[in-house]
Amino acid sequence: MIIAASVTDRFGIPIQAEGVPRKVADPFDFGGGHIEPDRAVDPGLVYDIDPREYAKFYNCSINPKDECESYMRQLYQLNLPSIVVPDLKYSVTVWRTIINVGVAEATYHAMLEAPVGMTMSVEPSVIKFTNGGSRSVTFKVTFTTRQRVQGGYTFGSLTWQDGITHSVRIPIAVRTIIQDFVADTS
């Protein structure tokens, strides 16, 4: 998947959510943001997913079997260009793989915007692609709660920047919980 989008409109104003009253949109409203076709031609990095993962997700959603139970609990591990953790109690690590589709020699630095109430780290935080080297890199993002509350979703982002032309941002949504059986309070 290619992320070539902005979270501001053409005037630089944050995207607004539809409805009344108006509010600044969050990742559930805008996803990756407004699509920017010119940037989609040269995204630098992409998050690719094996179609078999979608098939497994679909099959487990429609007709759950015993082998689906653990799979469905780990859905936030799908290599999507976003991260959603619906049930963070203490700490969780999420894995993603990016593929360099830009120039062979490139270095990207992670820029983090942690959701409110938690710490967020990325390893490695600097990714270097070399001529003749691997075009893909797997990295991990760890979220740890700083305040334990039964709450709604808070939002952040992870952006890989090469310092020249590419800025590849994915939205993050995390909901902290204290008890599993308490209904969503938002």
C-alpha positions in Angstrom: 0.0 0.0 0.0 1.2 3.5 -0.8 0.7 6.3 1.6 0.7 9.6 -0.2 -1.6 11.8 1.7 -1.9 14.9 3.9 -3.9 15.5 7.1 -4.3 19.2 6.1 -6.4 20.6 3.3 -5.0 22.6 0.3 -4.9 25.7 2.6 -2.9 24.0 5.3 -5.9 23.8 7.7 -6.5 20.5 9.5 -9.1 18.2 7.8 -12.5 18.6 9.4 -14.8 15.7 10.1 -18.2 15.6 8.6 -21.2 16.1 10.8 -22.5 18.5 13.4 -20.8 19.9 15.4 -17.8 20.2 13.2 -14.5 18.9 14.7 -11.0 18.4 13.7 -10.8 15.0 12.1 -9.0 12.1 13.6 -7.5 9.0 11.9 -10.9 7.2 12.1 -12.3 10.1 10.0 -9.6 10.7 7.5 -7.5 7.4 7.5 -4.1 8.3 6.0 -5.4 11.8 4.9 -6.2 13.6 1.7 -4.7 11.7 -1.2 -1.9 13.5 -3.1 -1.6 11.9 -6.5 1.7 13.6 -7.4 3.4 12.0 -4.3 1.9 8.6 -5.1 4.1 8.4 -8.2 7.2 8.4 -6.0 6.3 7.4 -2.4 9.8 6.2 -1.4 8.4 3.5 0.9 5.4 1.2 0.8 3.8 -1.1 3.3 3.0 -4.3 1.4 0.8 -7.2 2.6 0.6 -10.7 1.3 -2.9 -11.3 -0.1 -3.1 -14.6 1.8 -3.2 -12.5 5.0 -6.4 -10.7 3.8 -7.8 -14.1 2.8 -7.1 -15.5 6.3 -8.6 -12.5 7.9 -11.7 -12.8 5.8 -12.1 -16.5 6.4 -11.6 -16.1 10.2 -14.1 -13.2 10.2 -16.8 -15.1 8.3 -16.4 -18.6 9.6 -14.2 -18.7 12.8 -12.5 -22.0 13.6 -10.2 -23.0 16.4 -7.0 -21.9 14.6 -8.5 -18.4 14.2 -8.7 -17.5 17.9 -5.1 -16.6 18.4 -4.9 -15.0 14.9 -7.9 -12.7 15.6 -6.3 -11.6 18.8 -3.3 -10.4 16.9 -4.9 -8.5 14.1 -2.9 -5.4 14.8 0.1 -7.4 13.4 -1.2 -7.2 9.8 1.2 -5.2 7.7 -1.1 -2.3 7.1 -0.1 1.3 6.7 -1.7 2.2 10.0 -1.6 0.8 13.6 -4.6 0.2 15.8 -4.3 -1.3 19.2 -7.8 -1.6 20.7 -6.9 -3.1 24.1 -3.6 -1.9 25.5 -3.3 -2.8 29.2 0.4 -2.4 29.8 2.7 -2.8 26.8 2.5 -4.3 23.2 4.9 -4.5 20.3 3.6 -4.3 16.8 5.7 -5.3 13.7 5.7 -3.7 10.3 7.7 -4.3 7.1 8.4 -1.5 4.7 9.8 -1.8 1.1 12.0 0.8 -0.5 10.6 1.6 -3.9 12.7 4.8 -4.3 16.4 5.3 -5.0 18.6 2.4 -4.0 20.7 4.4 -1.5 18.4 6.0 1.1 18.3 6.6 4.8 15.1 7.2 6.7 14.7 8.5 10.2 11.6 7.7 12.4 9.6 10.7 13.7 7.2 9.7 16.4 4.1 11.4 17.7 3.0 9.1 20.6 -0.7 8.9 21.5 -1.5 10.8 24.7 -0.8 8.8 27.9 1.7 6.4 26.5 5.3 6.1 25.4 6.2 4.8 22.0 9.5 3.6 20.6 10.6 2.3 17.2 13.5 -0.1 16.6 15.4 0.5 14.5 14.8 4.3 14.5 17.1 4.8 11.5 16.8 2.6 8.4 19.5 2.6 5.7 19.0 1.1 2.3 22.2 0.4 0.2 22.8 -0.4 -3.4 22.6 -4.2 -3.8 21.2 -4.6 -0.3 17.7 -5.7 0.8 14.8 -3.5 -0.3 12.7 -4.4 2.7 13.1 -3.8 6.4 11.1 -5.0 9.3 10.8 -2.8 12.4 9.0 -2.9 15.7 6.9 -0.3 17.4 6.4 -0.7 21.2 3.6 1.1 23.1 3.6 1.3 26.9 0.9 3.0 29.0 1.9 5.8 31.3 -1.5 6.1 32.7 -3.9 3.2 33.2 -7.4 4.3 32.3 -10.4 2.7 30.7 -10.7 5.2 27.9 -11.4 6.1 24.3 -8.9 6.1 21.5 -5.9 8.4 21.5 -4.0 9.1 18.3 -0.5 9.6 17.1 1.6 8.9 14.1 4.9 7.4 12.8 6.6 9.1 10.0 9.7 7.9 8.1 11.6 10.9 6.6 14.6 10.7 4.3 15.3 14.4 4.8 15.1 15.1 1.1 11.8 14.4 -0.6 10.0 11.5 1.1 7.9 11.7 4.3 5.9 8.5 4.8 3.4 8.9 7.6 1.0 6.3 9.1 -1.7 7.0 11.6 -1.8 5.3 15.0 -4.9 4.8 17.2 -4.6 3.2 20.7 -7.2 2.5 23.3 -6.1 1.8 26.9 -8.1 -0.5 29.0 -8.0 -1.6 32.7 -10.4 -4.6 32.5 -11.2 -6.7 29.4 -14.9 -7.0 30.2 -15.7 -3.3 30.5 -17.5 -2.0 27.5 -16.1 0.7 25.3 -16.6 4.0 27.2 -16.2 6.4 24.3 
